[in-house]
Amino acid sequence: MASSSYEEPSDVLKRLFLPPKDPSLTLSSDYQWLVLTQEPPLPSISLLAKPEEKLAGIRFDPKLLSPSRLDYATSLALQHMVTGDVQKMDLPEDSEGIRYIRFHPSRPTFVFASKVKDEPLLELYKCELVENLWRMKKIPLGCRRMNFVSGCAYQFTADGGRLLVKTVPVNWPDEPPQEPVSVGPAVQVVAKGAGEAPGRTYQDLLRNKYDEAKLKHYLTTELLCIDMESLDVTTVGQSGGGRLVRSIQCSPCSRFLLVALTTTFSYSVPISRFGRAVRVWDLDSDGDVEVASVPVDDEIPLGYDACSRHPRSFQFHPCEDHTIIHALAADGGKSLADPYEGGERDALYVQTLDDRTLTLENSIKWVGLEWRYNDLEFTESGVAMIDEYRWNDRMQRKWMLGDKKDSKKRLLWERSWENRYDSPGEPLTRRGKGGKYLIVQPTPTSIYLSGSGASPNGDRPFLDQLDFASEEIKTTRLWRCAAPLEGELDAAKEVAGVLPSARSDVYESLVCLLYDNETIMFSREGKRKPRNYFLTKLKDESNSEIQVTDVAHPQPDLLGITKELVQYKREDGVDLTADLYLPANYDGTPCPTLFWAYPREFKNAKAAGQVQGSKHRFVSAHWASPVHWAAKGWVIMDDFSLPVIGEGDARPNDTFIEQIVSGAKAAVDYVTSRGVCDPKRCAVGGHSYGSFMTAHLLSHTSLFAAGIGRSGAFNRTLTPMSFQSEDRSIWEAQDTYITMSPLMHVKKYSLQERVGKLLLIHGEADENSGTYPMQSERYFAALKAFGIESRLVILPHERHSYRAKESILHMAWEQEEWLKSLDP
């Protein structure tokens, strides 16, 4: 195919694809101040074209020493949450923009990084509130350059007295070692007697010794310690000369650091699974204590509840000065579906550091788990909440424990995470003592829960108080999103168990609970009103509010478009839903209809049919959305349900094609029966797994005259070690892998009664596991071989999600041209 220049779509689509960005909001630690920053809508392709390194599964700018393709905010303002007073601040004189805002854990102070104009350099600044005015000051680092390659370069200690900054070591070379003419053969070995080591199709892995040398060059850092009062800078001695620092956690007492250092490289897994040493560094001395030495983690089984067989998930206990917690699988990390004679499959261990002798006590088992450990959080009083899960039937449990000496668990709930209607929510956290995020406790025997509030009327987020003082756990509803004008309500799920007297078609969502435990910040939006933020009191009978933000409609071309959350059934009785958009001034006649979806797997048919989302959310269109086409007179069936269900021992993907075909037919039948869809002018599309779906629907049905598939995978033999939610390898489910490969059905595609044409779009630099650009190239070659009308577009420099203005406008043009023959 010949290359071409970038094109732009019609004026209405150009406006819709280039809306202004909403301001980015950052809350201060005390929830009294809001930092508002503004980024430009879309970057230029020149940003994406800048050189980047691709090593060990990470991509970064080798000059700036940061993740590549970063956006920077070009304005900065601070707004008091209650009074609404706003102070606009000028950026540093030589600044191109700022990012990485981090607040002091307890004071009205924050730091940020400023990109120096026309230089590959990020500088560090401090902002603090002085006599009711915010003042900015540069933190001098001398000749030191911050290193953001493995994440934000800085963090406060728990007490906020010091700022820890990762920097390039003194006298470190500016450039990596020169690439030799040849590094010699790259050799990988599976030793005799080695364990099984399945791996997914990771991208950007190390390939040879030169890649190793470059990675060492770019990741080697020294750690600076900056006094936040005097701004005096010292080097953390244990990092002297440079270490391969992967992560840093500060202890609640602010004296110790829990540091993970990369020790052993691999060519088969990304850096997150490289060998590492876990150590404790003492900031008050040169003390350096080994906690664990973990080899390369390349033997994790494929199951989604399999895990490392080595110690993992190290963290400081947030309510104790220097106690370390880690997890260790009792079953060797096997999938829970695999047989195991023992009872407990996982466990948490604790170790206490003696701060006088700098020695670690032996690990003590704290609690055992029958399923796989997932998460650990603490309340403000030190009560632990532990999550475990089992993948096979999508079950989860939440346990409550006392202190580290108490291993007696109390079950809070056991449930399927697929069942959204009965979700109790998750514990509400807030930054507490020592700067750590802790579960908020209104009383010593209760916590807050917040959740999405899924219901047959759509999502209605909530805030509950859960009381565990007695044997029977009780919850009280404190706040909930306004009830819609239509639909039946359950009084038991309303505030104080009473049906609301006022109802409104809006969508509201909890943002945070302020420290008085009475004031909440929440967002509100309606179909025609963009999201804005408000403050209110939980127990204020007058329901008075303070509006915090006032964001204007970013896409006025969408005004007048109507949105419905529609429900219908698949032929086997499974309930389905979709967001149906009708064009402005719709006259009731059948229109061309664009169907857009992303299939999802379920183990429970009832859960698959539950309503998701809310029809009262603001009608807007992200670059990846199909909603733009409603402004051109199309009907849109967005996110139409395509559940792939496998109950009991059945595997969802063993009947993938039959189920998505049935779901698509139900969607087309529904809008056709409503009289809004012209069945001769239907198109279907999707991104990633939605692209894969599109290829199947065109191969196995004649429902659609055209398809759009962006950044998809079409040959499952190229992802042999599992994909999406499929946790079997190709050798365990060969027929499923072959059947689920659209490439294998191209001949059938060509023989459909109506052969829909297919537009394929793919980012040239797609980094997503499994969706190499080669997937689209090979599939297009097969379509060409059978004479199927198709077009392949490779977007230069783009990844799995597209970023550049030129790319996104060209994508819109391609889609507009492709669908033009079906236009109203």
TORKOL-680016 format. One record per residue (C-alpha): z, x, y; residue in one letter. Coordinates in steps of 0.25 Angstrom, whole numbers, plus 5000, padded with zeros to 4 digits. Each point is the difference from the previous one (the first is absolute). Example, Ala and Ser with C-alpha at 12.3 -4.5 7.8 and 13.67 -1.06 7.14 Angstrom:
2
503150494982A499850065014S
//
This chain:
824
500050005000M499750055014A501150035009S500149925013S500750005014S501349915003Y499749865003E500849905008E500149854996P499849885009S500949995013D500949904994V500350084988L500150135009K501149935008R500749954988L500050144993F500550075012L501249925005P501250075007P501150054991K501349935001D501150095006P500850084990S501549975000L501150094997T501549965000L501150095005S501150024990S500949915008D499049895001Y500150005015Q498750065003W498549984996L499050115001V498649955003L498850094998T498649975000Q498950064992E498549995002P499349904991P499150094991L499850155000P498750065002S499250064988I500250145006S501549994996L499749974986L498950125000A501150105003K500250104989P501149964990E500650074988E500149924987K501150064991L500949954989A499849865004G500250015015I499050015011R500450075013F499550065013D500150154997P500050045015K501049895005L500850014987L500249854999S499349894992P498649995004S499449895009R501349965007L499949905012D500950035012Y500649905009A499550015014T501149925007S501650004999L500949895006A501549964997L500549865000Q501449965000H500149894989M500949905008V499750025014T498550034998G500150115010D498850094998V499850155003Q498750064999K499950154998M498950105002D499650084989L500150155001P499050065010E499250074989D500149894989S498949944993E501049904994G501349984992I500549964986R501250024991Y501049935008I501450034994R501349945005F501350075001H500949934989P501149955010S499650035015R498849955009P499250124998T498750034992F499050114998V498550004998F498850094998A499050025011S498650044997K499550115010V498749975006K498850084994D501050084991E500449994986P501549995004L501149904999L501250025009E501449944999L500649925011Y501449935002K500249875007C501449955004E500649895008L500750065012V500749915010E499149884996N498750085001L499350074989W499750145002R499050094992M500250154997K499250104992K500750074989I499650145000P499650064987L499550135005G498850054992C500449914988R499049894996R500549884993M499549974986N499749854997F499150024987V501149944990S500549905010G500749995014C500550145004A501349965005Y501349914997Q501349995006F501350044992T500849884996A500950015013D498850035009G500650135005G498950084995R498549994998L499450064988L498550055002V499050054990K499250125006T499050104997V500850134997P500050115010V498850104999N499349914990W498550025000P499249895007D499049994989E500149994985P499650124992P498550025000Q499249944989E499550104990P498650004995V500549954987S501549974995V499650014986G500049894989P501049895002A500849984987V500849894996Q500750004986V500749904991V500950084992A500349984985K501149894998G499849955014A500449865003G499149895004E499650015015A499149885004P499650005015G499349915009R498750045007T500750075012Y499150055011Q500150135008D500850084989L500150155001L498850074993R500350155000N500950125005K499349995014Y500549865001D501450044996E500050115011A499549905010K501149904997L501050105000K499550055014H500049865006Y501349944994L500950125002T501049975011T501350055006E501149905004L500550005015L501349945004C500049955014I501349965008D499749875006M501050035012E499650155004S498650004993L500450134994D499150044988V500550074988T499350024986T500649944988V500250134992G499749954986Q498649975005S499850145006G498650064998G499549864996G500249914988R499149894994L500949895005V499649864994R501149915005S501350015007I501249915000Q501250025009C501449974995S500949895006P500950115005C498850075007S500450134994R499150014988F498549984997L499549954986L498650085000V498949994990A499150124999L498750014993T500150114989T498849984990T498649955003F499149924991S498549974999Y500249864993S501049935009V500249995016P501150075007I501049884998S500150044986R500050165001F501250084995G501150005010R501450065002A501049905006V501150085008R501149985010V500050085013W501250025008D499749995015L501350075004D499750124991S499050064991D500549924988G498949964990D500349934988V499149964989E500049854996V498949994990A498750084996S498949904996V498750044994P498649945002V500149854997D498649994993D500649934987E500349865006I499549894990P499049905006L500949885000G500449955013Y501550004997D499850144994A500650125008C500350145000S500950064989R500750095010H501049975010P499449935012R500349925012S501150095006F500749955013Q501350015007F501049894998H500049945014P501449965001C500650144995E500050135007D499250084989H499849934987T498750014993I499449894992I498850014990H499349924989A499750054986L499249924990A500849994987A498749974992D499250125004G499349915011G499249914990K499449875003S501049894997L499049944991A500150124991D501149994989P501350075003Y501250004991E501050025011G500549895009G500050055014E498650055005R500550065014D501250055007A500650055013L500850125001Y500950065011V500450145004Q501050045011T499950125008L501250085003D499950035015D501050124999R499450084988T498649945001L499949974986T499549874993L500849934990E499449964987N499149875000S500849884996I499349884995K500349885010W499249894994V499049974989G498949905000L499249934989E498750005008W499450105010R500750045012Y499349965013N500950015013D501450025005L500649955013E501450005005F500849905009T500850055012E501350004991S499350084989G499749894990V498750044993A498849914997M499150054988I498649954997D499450014986E498749944995Y499149984987R498550005002W499649934987N500549865005D500250035015R501549995000M501050065009Q501550005001R500950035012K501450064997W501350025008M500950114998L501350055006G500250155004D499550124992K501249994991K499749864996D498949984990S500249854998K498849925004K499949865005R498749934999L499549945013L498749954994W499050014989E498649955003R498550014999S499550075013W498749924998E500849875003N500050005015R500649865002Y501350044994D500150145007S501450025006P499550105009G500550145002E501250065006P499950025015L500250145005T500450065013R500350145005R501450034998G501050115000K499450144998G498749955004G499749944986K499449864998Y501149924993L500049854995I500749925011V501349934996Q500549895009P501350004992T500550094989P499549914990T498749955005S498650065004I498849955007Y498749974992L498649985007S498749964993G498649945002S500549864996G498849964991A499849854998S499049894997P499949995015N499750155002G500950125004D501249965008R500850135002P501549995000F501450075002L501149974990D501450044998Q500450034986L501549994996D500550074988F501549985002A500149914988S499450004986E499049905005E499050065010I499749915012K498950015010T500049945014T498749985008R500250055014L498650005006W498649964995R498649995006C499749875006A499649894990A498549955001P499749875005L499549954987E500550024986G501349974992E501350085003L501150034991D501349995008A500750104991A499150115005K500249975015E501050055010V501449954996A499349914989G499549905011V498649965002L499550055014P499849895010S498950085008A498850054992R498850095005S498850064995D500350145002V500350134992Y501350075003E500550134993S501450075002L499950145006V501450045000C501549965002L500650065012L501450074999Y500849885004D499549934987N499749885009E498750035007T498750024993I498650055004M498949924994F498549995002S499249875002R498549974999E499249874999G498549994996K499650025014R501250075005K500150154997P501350064995R501150025010N501550044999Y501249925003F501550015000L501049884996T501449984996K500249954985L501149905004K499449955014D499949854999E499150005012S499050094993N499850095013S499150114999E499650135007I498550044999Q499950154999V498550025000T498849925005D498750054993V498749935004A499049954990H499250124996P498749934994Q499749875009P498749994992D500949944989L500649895008L499649874994G499850054986I500949914991T500850054988K500649934988E500850044988L499249934989V500449974986Q499249964988Y500050034985K499250094990R499449934988E501250034991D501049945010G500550135007V500349975015D499150085010L500150025015T499150055011A500050025015D498949915005L499450035014Y499049905006L499250045012P500349955014A499449875004N499749974985Y499149884999D500349964985G498750054994T500050104988P499950155005C499850134994P501350054994T500550144998L501150014989F500950135001W501050034989A500850114993Y500449974985P501550014996R500650004986E501149914996F500949984988K500449865003N499049895003A500949925009K500350125009A498550025001A499949875006G501050015011Q499649995014V500050135007Q500050035015G500049895011S498949925007K500850015013H499850155002R499150055012F498549994997V499550145002S499150094994A500350154995H498850084998W500049984985A500149855001S498949904998P500549905011V499150065011H498949924993W500649875004A499650035014A498650004995K500149864994G500450044986W501049934992V501050114994I500849994987M500950125002D500950054990D499649894990F500950014988S499550084988L501250024991P499850074987V501149954991I500550054987G501249934995E500950054989G499450114992D498649975006A499450115009R499449945013P498850095000N499649964986D499449885007T499850055014F498549965001I500249854995E501249985009Q499450055013I498749924997V500849884998S500850025013G498750035008A499449874994K501249925004A499950065014A498649965002V500249874994D501149975009Y499350035013V498849934996T500749874996S500650015014R498650005006G500250125008V499350104991C498550014997D500050054986P498650065002K500550095011R501350064994C500350155001A501250084994V500650135003G501250095000G500650145002H500450094989S500449914988Y499449895007G498750085000S500150014985F500349854999M498749985008T499150074991A500649934988H499849865007L498550035003L499950054985S500649884993H499649895009T498949945009S501049955010L499750095012F498750045007A500650135005A501250094998G500650115008I500850114993G500850115008R500650124993S500049954986G500150064986A498949954990F500250084988N501450004994R499750124990T500150085013L501449965001T500550014985P501550025002M500349865006S499549935013F500649895009Q501149934991S499450044987E500950104994D499350034987R499050114999S498549984995I500450054986W501049894999E499149895006A498650054999Q499349864999D500849965013T499550125008Y498649994996I500049855002T500750015014M498950105004S498949935009P499150124997L499949954986M499649865004H498850045009V499049944991K500749874999K500150005015Y498550015001S499849884991L500849905008Q499449875004E500250045014R500150155002V500950035012G499750125008K501150105002L500450095012L500850124996L500850085010I500850124997H500850115008G499450144998E501450064999A500749894992D501350054996E500549894992N500350024985S498849954992G499149965011T499250125002Y498749985008P499350044987M500449864995Q499149935010S498950104998E499949984985R500149855001Y498950005011F499150084991A500249904988A499749885010L498750085004K499650024986A500049854997F499349965014G501249935005I500049985015E501150095005S500350105011R501050125000L500650055013V500950135000I500850015012L500250155004P501450065001H500649864996E501149984990R500449884992H500449935013S499050025011Y500550055014R498950045009A499449915011K498650044996E500349974985S500649875002I499049955009L498950054991H500749934988M500049875008A498550015003W499750034985E500849874996Q499349925011E498650044997E500349984985W500549865002L499049965011K499149934990S501149904997L500549985015D500149865006P
//
